[in-house]
Amino acid sequence: MWDYAGRDTAIDMGSATVRMHVKDRGVVCREPSLLARSRRTGQILALGLPAQQMAGRDSDVALVRPIREGAPTETDEAEYLMRHLVRRHHRRHYMARPRLVVTVPSGMTSVHYRALQFSAYQAGARRLTMVPTPIAAAIGMGMTEAGPEIAVIADIGADLTDVGVIAFGGLVTSHTAAVGGSDLDRAIVALVRREHGVTLSAAAAEEAKIAVGAVPCVGRQPIRQAPVDGRDATTGLPRRVVVTTTDVQRAIEGPVSKIVEAVHAGLRGCSPEVSGELLSVGVTLTGGTARLPGLERLIRDRTGLDAWLGDDTGDAAVIGAADVLRTAGLNPPVQDATSRPHLLTTVPQY
């Protein structure tokens, strides 16, 4: 009976990528958090990578991002995305109703909290647990225990930078800022249009960022180049331009400074006792944008704390969330659905 109900499932609902972990199978899904919807009929045509590939190729197709800043902004579409992924990856159990754990931003509002709760139960969750992303990432990397050890996690995603200081298995302090990899992409698009008169897609800007992007640094560094294709803003014709490391550095300097300031703000709320221990702990970076070359060095220079990339796959949060179901026994204190999740919040079904 319980096996038919579905295997325990963890979901990391990122603004750019949704990841799913199924018990005994590991991470089974890394899909773009996208839906393709027909403008004419309103029907959902595709989700994930197929939806991304349809972007700009059919005038009837509109791309929908149901997750913004780590929370569902399009409740019906978020429900569709979660339900489809649960059914697809539970194979023969098409009507599976698994125990579900979902990562959430540490600064999530009660409105978004209830929206995610509603979407998860409508998608088929039998029981829902929510865990803040910094704690899930720390668990996934084996950094947190129910003891005095302190860990500092800065999860830098597409839309959010979520910083948490963790001790005794809970958040000592946290800070969430609306800045991430998408801001870097938009800054590159703006610079190329301003200086070269070429309009890039967000995907092309992201490719340039990955190929030659780096945080501005002191001293002579090798300059890399990457050709990117866009549309001439004057003629409307296709045009290729070459973007260099220097171009990307100048473009992303502002958003990167905001990311570093978010990390600084997350550390500022610590008590003197905890702050004294941070010098030996440092900051562990997770999330896709954390892989930007030079970001660790810049955070080290600005905060005085060591910083390193602790998760080079982006899977730490979803693995940690799955570990919550396996080790916590799903018996945490039940809180009201309007409260903000702290360490672990299990909410009753409607």
PERAKA-V598923 format. One record per helix or strand of 3 or more residues. SS is the DSSP state (H for helix, E for strand). FROM is the first residue (numbers start at 1). LEN is the number of residues. Records with the same first field share a line. If there is no record, write none. Layout:
BEGIN
SS->FROM-LEN ; FROM-LEN
END
This chain:
BEGIN
H->2-4 ; 49-5 ; 75-15 ; 110-13 ; 133-8 ; 181-16 ; 202-11 ; 245-24 ; 272-10 ; 288-4 ; 295-9 ; 316-13
E->9-5 ; 17-6 ; 26-7 ; 35-4 ; 44-4 ; 61-4 ; 99-6 ; 127-6 ; 151-6 ; 161-7 ; 170-8 ; 225-8 ; 238-7 ; 283-4 ; 307-3 ; 345-3
END
